[in-house]
Amino acid sequence: VSLNAEISDCPWNKEHQLIKIGLKAKEIDTRELPASHIVFLIDVSGSMYDDNKLPLLISSFKLMTNNLRPQDKVSIVTYASGTDIKLTAEPCNKNGKKRIVNELEKLRASGYTAGGEAIQKAYRIAKENFIQGGNNRIILATDGDFNVGQSSDGELKEMVKAGAKDGIFLTVLGYGMYNLNDRMMETIADNGNGNYAYIDNISKALGTEIWGTLYTVAKDVKVLVDFNPAKVKSYRLVGYENRLLNNEDFNNDKKHAGDMGSGHSVTALYEIVPANSNEATPSTVQSEYVTQQTTGSENLCTIKFRYKHPDKDESLLVKHRIGKDSFSQNPSTDYKIASAAAMFGMLLNDSKFSETISYKSLLEYLQDIPSDDKGYIDELKVLVRKAKDME
């Protein structure tokens, strides 16, 4: 896992600074990846009827199947009022892919949601067809409406924790709106050494970036930022409120955290009040810059991150100190994109920190950011325009 940091003036408060921290996992050539056994665990209950649920799910899983390799295998488990096993360890050769796609195209939405029983069955199939030294994963696709059976977050969490110990990782994909149970799906993904993503179109995460979703290269990734009180009066993490850990959890290898797949990147933003500011702010927490002799006292902060290799239980510690050379009056395009996304989130949440931002000013900020070849920037601009029109 590599790390970089960039600092500039905060776009929504010029008296503050904004630091962007980026983590990126190693991108591994798919030819070097071990064989995979993937269990498609698909919700076909009545709540999945809408076009942005099961029909979209089928399209995205067909795309995923086409990107798998001959050495990979797929099982399909569906659930509604009951649980059905459609395929078991089907090889992803030409004929196997046809059978997988055929089963996907036959899926129809009806009945209640026996999600807990289905997850148990999916883990059993994953264990029975476990590939030693391979990539063993369950992909749960649902709107999260677990209304029958083993449905409490605690029970599901313990089940996926046990599966992770056996080397079976979990990816959770959320579809649809209104009754989407984000909290439950994020909880079980975190405890299953996996990831959670919301799918609102035929997602690139299941196409060109599939292995970032399917193959874990670093598990339980944690980040701790220690700011120098001589340079920083106070700070706040922008976003990730539901992912915060206590400081003491950073060194606790028994505490689960997020995982990163091949080529996967993670961005964190901190808004900083400089030490020379007259602004009244709460004081920063205890820092190594005060409690011990730290090399480079002119540094703004020290970024510490821990991660484990997928088959290890002991974490590795990496430190990266950030100095004034990371500051730029003309930040990169990546920095501007991350800042724009943060501002959009603040506006949507009616954040008290968004008083200086409007949808109009955000569109002006986005205007100078060029389009990218994957269409992400243009999509963000469209979303901001739609939000402005709804004011």
N, C-alpha and C positions, 0 to 999 in steps of 0.2 A: 504494500500500500504506500503510495507516495502522497506528499502533502505540499500545498503551496498556500501562500497568503498574500493578500493585496489590500492596501489601505488607501482611502481617499476621503474627501469631504463628504459628509452624509447628505444625500440628495434632498432629504426632507427637513434637514436642520443644519445649516451651514456652520453653526457654532460647534457642532459635534463632528466626529469622524465615524466612518463605517469600515469595519474590517471584514473581508470575505475570506473564509477559510475553505479550501477545497481539498477533499480526499478522493483519490482515484485508485481503484484496485487494478492489479495487473491484468492486461488483456491477453488471454491465452489463445493461441491458434487452435481452432476447433479440431484440427487433425491431431493435436496433442492431447485432447481431452479424453478421459476414459469413457467407456460405454455407459449409457444411461438407461435406467428403468424408471419410467415416469408413469404414475397413476393419475389419470384424469378423473377427478372426483367432481361430478357435475350435478348441480341442483336443477331438477326438472319439475319442481313443484309449481302449483298454479300461480304463485306470485312472480314466476319468471316468464310470464306470457308476453310481456311488452316487447316491442321491437328492439329496445336498447338493453334487453336482458338476454333471453335464450337465443333468439336469432343472431344477435351480435356475438354472443359467446360461441356459437357454432362456427361463424365466419372466422373469428380470431383463432379458434383451436384448429381449424383446417389450415390456416396460415402457419401456425406453429408446427403442425405435423409435416408440412412440406419442407420445413427447415431442419428437420431431424435427419440423422444419418443412418445408413444401413445397420450399423452396429447397435443402434439404440432400440429400445423396446417400449411399447405403450400398453397399459391396461386401462380400461374404462369402467368406472363404477358410477351409476346414476342413483339418485335418491329423490323420492317424493314421499308418498304415504308409506312406501317400502323402499328397499334397496335392491338394485339389480346389477349384476356383473355382466357387462356387454362383451368385453374382450379381456384376455389375460396374457400379458407378456407377448404382445404381437410385434414381430420384428418390423423395423421401419424400412424394409426394402420396397421395391416398386409395388408388388402385390399386397404387401402388408399395409402400406399407406392407403391403398384403395379400400381395404377392409375397414381401416380406422375411419376414413372419411365417410364411408357408407353408413357406419354406425352413428356418427355425429349427425349426419343429415336426417336420420330417422327419429331424432329426439323430439319429443313434444312435451309441453308444459301442462301439468294437471296434478291435483292432489295436495296434501299437506306436506310438511317438511320434517322428515326424520333424520336430521343432520348428524346427531351424535352417533347413532347406530352406523350410519354410512362411513363416518370417519374411522370407526373401529374396524370396519370391513376393509377399508382402503389400506390401513396400516397392516392388517393381516396379509393382504395380497402383496404388499411391498416387501414384507419379511419373507414370505414364501418364495418370492422371485428376486431376492436380494442379490446384487452383483458385488462380490467381494472386490474391493479396490475400485469400484465403479461409483457412479453418481446416482444415488437412489433418492427419489423425490416424489412427493404428492403435490399436485396442483388442485387446490380447492377453488371452484368457481361458483359464486353464489351472490344473491343480494343480501345474505346474512340473516334471513328471516327464519331462524331456528325456533319453530313454535311447537315441536313435538319431540319427546325423547330427552336425551342427555343434552340439555341446552344451557346449563349454567356456565358462565365464563370459567369458574374455578375447575369444574370437571373437565372441560375441554382443554384447559391449560395443562392440567396434569397428564392428560392423554398424549398431547403432542410433545410435552417434555420427555416422556418415556420414549417416544418414537425417535426424538433427536438423539438420545443416548445410544440408540441402536444404529445410528448412522443414517436415518431416514429424515431428510429435511422437508420443509413445508413451504409452499408458496400459496398465498391467498389472493385471489382476484375478485374484486367487487364489481358488480354490474347494476345499472339502473339507478333510480332516485327514490326519494321520499321515505321508504322503509329500509334504506341501506344501513346496516348495523356496523358502522366503522369501528366502534370501540371493541366489539367482540372479535372482529376479523383481525384487527391489528394486534390484539392480545394474543390470540393463538398463533399468529405468524411469528411474533417476537419470541415466543416460547418454543417454537418448533424449528429454531435455527433457520428461519426463512425470511421472506419479505412479503409485503402487502402492497398491492397497486390497485388503483381504480381505473377501470377500462370504459372509456366513453366513445371509442371508435375502434376500427381494426388496428389495434395498438402496435406501434413499432417495437414495443417491449416484447411482443410475441413474434416479431418478424426479424428485422435486421439486428436487433439487440437481444435476441432470444437467450444467449448464453449468460448475459448479465442477470437474467431472471432464473435460469435453471442450474447454473454451476457456481457454487460458493467457493471463493478463494480465501476469504477472511471472515471468521465468525466472531461474534461478541465484540464488535468494534466500539470503543468508547473514546470520547474526546474530553479533555479537561484543559481549560484555558486559564492560566495564572497571570493576571495583569499586574504590572509594576505600579504601585501607588505613587511613585515619583513621576509617572507619566500619565496615569489614568486616575481620574477622580472617582468615576463610577462607570458602570456599563450595564447593558441588558442584552440578552439573547433575543434575536428577532425570530419568532416562530419556534417550532419544536417544543412548545410548552408541555405537550403530552409525552415527550420523550426524555424529560429531565431525570437525571439520577442524582442521588445525594453524593456529595464529594467523597465520602468514605467508600462508596460503591465502586469507585474507579479502580482501586487496587484489589477488589474482591473478585476473584476469578469464578466464584459461584454465582455471581450476579449476571443474568443474561442481558444482552444488548443487541443492537442491530447487526445484520450480516451484509457482506458485500459480495456481489457476483463478479464474474470476469468482465473487466472493463467498466464496472459500475462506478459512478461518481456521486459524491455527497457534498452539498454546500451548506455551510453555516454562516450566519451573519451576526456580528455584534455591533451595536451602536455604543460609541464611547464618548464620555465627557472628559475632555483633556484636564490634566491636573491643574493647569493655570486658569481654569474657568472660575468665574465668580458665582456660578449657578449653585444653588443649594441642593445637594443630592445626598442620598444615603452613602455611608462610607463603604469601601470595598471590603471583601472578606480577607482573612489572614492570608498573607502571600509569602512565597519563598524568598521574594526580594527583600522582605523584612526579617524573616525568621532565620535566614542562613545566608552565607556568602554566595552570591550568584554571579557567575562570569557574565560580563556584559551588562552592567547595571543601567546602561543607556537604552537597553531594549524595552520595547513597549510591553511585551508579554512573552511567556513561554507556552507553546502548545504541546501538550502531551497526549499521545494516543496509544491505546492498547488494542491488540487484536490477537486472535488465536488462529493457527492453521486449522483447516476444517477437521483434521483427525487428531488434534491435540486439545488438552484441557488446561494447559498453562499458557498464559498470555505473554506476548512480547511487548516491551515498552520502547517507544520512540519519542524523542524530544526534539522540538524545533523552535529556536528562539527568533522572534520577529523584531527587527530594528527599523530605524527610520528609512532605510533603503527600500523598504516595501511600500513606502508612500508615493503616490502619484497624483499630480493635479489633473492628468488626463488618463483616467482608468481604462482598462481593457473593455472590449465588448462583452466578455463574460461577466465582468463586474457590473456593467450597466444592466444586463439582462436579469441578474440575480436581484439587483436593487429594485428594478421595475416590478418583478414578481412579488417582492416583499411589500412594496407600496400598494399593489393591487390587493393583496391579502389584508393589509391594514385598513384599506377603504371598505372592503367587503365586511370586515369585522367591526366597523365603526370604532376602530381603535382610538384611544385618547391621544396617541402619537401621530395620528393622521390629519390633525387640524390644519396643517400647512399644505396638504395635498388635495387635489380634486381630480376627477376623471379627465377633465380637460388638460390640466397640467401634466398628468401622467401620459396622455396621448402625445403631448408635445415632447416629453422626455423620450418616448419610444420612437418618435419620428426619425431620429438620427441613428437608430440602431438598424443596420442592414439585415435583410432577410437571410435566413440560413437555408441550406439545401434540404433540411428535413421538415421545414415549414413551421417550426416551433414559434419563431418570432411573429410571423404573420398570424398564427392562431391566437397568440397573446393579444395582439393588437385588435383582432376581431372581438375577443372576449371583453376587452376594456371598452370598446365602442358600444357593444351591446349593453354593458352595465351603465354606461353614461346615458344611453337612450331610455333606460328604465328608471332614471332618477325622478 
